[in-house]
Amino acid sequence: MILRFKPVLKKLVWGTENWVLSGYEGSETVVEEGPLAGKTLNEVYGGEFPLLIKFIDAHADLSIQVHPDDEAAAKRHGCKGKTEMWYMVDAAPGAHLYLGFKEKITPGEYASLVADGRIVDALADHTVAPGDVFFLPPGRVHAICGGCYLLEIQETSDITYRIYDYNRPGLDGKPRPLHTELARKTIDYDVQQDYRTHYEPRPNAEVELIRDPHFITSLYDLTEELEVPMEGKGDFLTVMCVEGSGRVGDVAIKAGEAVYADSAERTVRFVPEGAGFKLLTSYCAQIQKP
């Protein structure tokens, strides 16, 4: 069974998020057509769907933020934490994002930088281009900046600790709340030599980008038809189009859209329509239905 879902578009102070596959309570995507039309993703899956998949269009900089891990989020808020990844679909000239620290700081130095409105000065600044990939484990400080259009794959959670928001008002005209102390206890202060995920592109083949207990994500750059086996992929495979158009099985898909294939499919067929058909797939090999 391969299904297309009606996305949930969210307008925010900095741009938009298009939730193309979501089981998050209150923002669940529903089957768009066919015998299951109107069913939520959770109803189709048989429990809370473990991934939340969005296309993010940043017109302005997002807040500087960090996410807790599953253990801390469960203890503090009774929810999942947030592990996520970004695939850069498009980027305006000079577009950039913040991810991690450029040099090691202490929790005390963090607090002083936040108090002085200078936390951005401590962050690693990355110029971005289409095809760039970044992995964001819990505890890694980050912010998408204006001019970035990307695909985000994450746990089904909306828990965010906002550190700095440029002293701007929210959509209601009031400043958005900050979570300085919770963030201080959550941040991973270690510095990485390289925050990008590097990979070697290969046409008409699977290129694994991220392998994590929460999700496994691969890239397919296709000019010809390809059969992808479902064996070993758990209960489902999500398929997101980041360039061009084509079909997943008999379901049409184009850039900015996603479909869901369940484990009843022995294989899933990707069929490009012309050159430049790029897909990302993601699944949870270690997560089974409740």
Secondary structure, 3 states (H helix, E strand, C coil): CEEEEECEEEEECCEEEEEEECCCCCCCCEECCCCCCCCEHHHHHCCCCCEEEEEEEECCCCCEEECCCHHHHHHHHCCCCCCEEEEEEEECCCCEEEEEECCCCCHHHHHHHHHCCCHHHHEEEEECCCCCEEEECCCCCEEECCCEEEEEEEECCCCCEEEECCCCECCCCCECCCCHHHHHHHCCCCCCCCCECCCCCCECCEEEEEECCCCEEEEEEECCCEEEECCCCCCEEEEEEEECEEEECCEEEECCCEEEEECCCCEEEEEECCCCEEEEEEECCCCCCC
